[in-house]
Amino acid sequence: VMNRIKQKVGDDVGFFYIIGPGESGIKSIICEKVNRLEKVIAQHIHFIENEDILTVACLLRKMDVLFNFDSGIGHLASAVGTNVITKMGHTDPTRTRPWGRNVKVMKPDLPCFPCKAYPFHSTNPKVKCKKSFICVENFDVVEVERSIIETIRAKRQR
């Protein structure tokens, strides 16, 4: 996907992974996959980790688009004016999505969405899914790629 995005929008594209506390294991998984990629793509991948919120906000502001899985970073990106594509999982987008004209929400097309088992009343919600979290694991990669490319092209034409 990264290679196709780079080919369609230009060599000046970069891919940033913003890694928060407790997500250090994700970096090693990404690095393992990146090591199997062409060096051409690997040189465009950057990690942002252990940065304060102001630094992350400044970095987000410079990005063409942020793709995220319904996280706080999506809200921050929207607040600083960055285009955001948010993939919703089990949460109800009317309650938890980032807001703004610059936000696109991708929702699962499932009868159980939004999840009725999501404990919004809890300060530490843990969902007990009876469907193996298919809402989080299944998403259309081609649609994500298309949305990212369209968003980058539109921003660069302004």
N, C-alpha and C positions, 0 to 999 in steps of 0.2 A: 504494500500500500504506500509506504513512504517513497519508494522508488517511482511509482506512478505519479504521485503528487509532485515530486521534484521534476519529473519530465514534463508535466503539464503546466507548472507555474514558474519554473526557472531554477537555475542553480543557486540562487541566493536564498533559498528556503532552508530553514533550520527546524529541527524537531527538539522540543524541550520537554523533559519529564520533571515535573515538580513533585518532589518526594518529601512527605511530611514525617513527623515523629511516628515511629512504629511501622514505617514502611520500608525499612532498609532492605528487607528481603526481596522487595520488588526490583530494586536496582540490580541485584545479582542475576535475577531472571532475565531482565532486559539485556544486560551485558552479555549473557550467554547467547541470547538470540542475535544480538548485534554482531558478535564475533563470527557468526555464520553468514553475515551479510557481506555484500561487496564493500570494499573499503570506501568507495565513492559515497555510499549512504552513511556508513559509520562515522565519517568525518563531519556529518551534519547533525549528529545527535549529541545533545548536551543535557547534563543533569543539574538541577537546581535543588539543593538540599540544605537543610539547617540554616535557612535565611530568615531574617525577621520579616514581619508582614509588610512593612514599608518597602523593603527591597523587592519582595515578590510583587507588590502592587506596581512598582516602577517597571519591572521586567514585563509584567502582563500588559501594561499600557503600550509597550513597544511591539507587541505581537499583532499579527494580522488576524489570528483566530485562535481560540482555545477550544479544544475538544476535551470534554471531561465527563465523568460518570457521576452526575448529581452530587457535587462536592462543594465545600465552602470556597474553594478556589474559583469555581464558576461564578459564585456570587460576587467575589472580589473583582474578578475580571469584568463582569458586567458593570459594576460600580465605577470602574476606571475607564469605561467606554470601549473595551475590547469586544470584538465579535465573539460570541460564545455559542458553541453547539453542545448541548447537554443531553446525554443519553440517560433517560430515566430508567431506574430499576424497578423496585417494588413500591416506591413512595408515590404519593399523589402529587402530581405537578401543580395542582391548584394551591397546594400548601407549601411545597418545598423547593420549587424550581427557582432559578435565578430570574429576575424580572428586568425588562428593558426592551427597547426597540431592537437592540443588537443581539437578541437571544433567540436561538432556534432550539426547540425541544423535540427530541426524538423519543416517542413512547412505544412500548411494546404493544403489539396487537394481540392481546390475550384476554380471555374472558375473566381471568382473575385480577386484571389490572384496573385500577390500582389495588394493591394488596389490602384485603380487608383484615388481615391478621397483623398489620403494622401497628405497634403500640404507640400511637402519638402521645398518649398521656404519660409515657415514661420518660425520665431524663436520661436513661441509658437503654434505648430500645434494642431489643433482640427479636428478630423475626423468626418464627418457627414455620418455615415453608413446607407445605405438603407436596409441592411440585418441583422440588430440587432447584429452586431459584432460576427457572428457565427464563424469567424476565430479565435477569442480569446477564446470563450467559449467551442468550440468543439475540443477536442483532445483525442488521444488514450492513456488512462491511462496505459493500459497493455504494450504498446510500451515504454512509459516513464519508467515504472518499469523495463522492460527488459534491456533497455539501461543503466540505473543506475547500475543494478546488474552486467552487462557485464563490464562496465567501472571500477567498484570497483575491481572486480575479476582480471581483466587484470593488473591494477596498483599494486595490492598486489602480483602478481606473479613475477613482475620485481625485 
